[in-house]
């Protein structure tokens, strides 16, 4: 998970961010008067999986 995106791989997170920035794949937020919030840049380091802790 990163920002508002969930993915199994870094590539899935990158694709979700790209789709969000293009206005594709995600639905419209009803009742919000402003424009879409831009997703922050991905960090310059590899994302670390959170894993499951039991």
C-alpha positions in Angstrom: 0.0 0.0 0.0 1.2 3.4 -0.9 -0.7 6.7 -0.6 -4.2 5.5 -1.7 -3.1 2.6 -3.8 -2.8 -1.1 -3.0 -0.8 -3.5 -5.2 1.2 -6.7 -5.0 4.2 -5.2 -6.8 5.9 -1.9 -7.3 4.8 -2.1 -11.0 1.1 -2.3 -9.9 1.6 0.8 -7.7 3.3 2.7 -10.5 0.5 1.8 -12.9 -2.2 2.8 -10.4 -0.5 6.2 -9.8 -0.2 6.7 -13.6 -3.9 5.8 -14.1 -4.9 8.2 -11.3 -2.9 11.1 -12.7 -4.4 10.5 -16.2 -8.0 10.3 -14.8 -8.4 6.7 -15.9 -9.6 3.5 -14.1 -10.8 5.3 -11.0 -14.3 6.6 -10.6 -15.4 10.2 -9.8 -15.7 11.3 -6.2 -19.2 12.6 -5.8 -19.9 15.6 -3.5 -16.3 17.0 -3.7 -16.2 20.4 -5.3 -12.5 20.6 -6.0 -10.4 19.0 -8.7 -8.6 15.6 -8.3 -5.8 15.6 -5.8 -2.5 14.9 -7.5 -0.7 11.7 -6.3 2.7 12.5 -4.7 5.8 11.3 -6.5 6.9 7.8 -5.7 9.8 7.7 -3.3 13.3 7.2 -4.9 13.8 4.0 -2.8 12.2 0.6 -3.2 8.8 0.2 -1.4 9.0 -2.4 1.4 6.1 -4.9 1.6 4.3 -4.8 4.9 3.8 -8.5 5.2 1.4 -10.1 7.7 2.2 -10.2 11.3 0.4 -12.8 13.4 
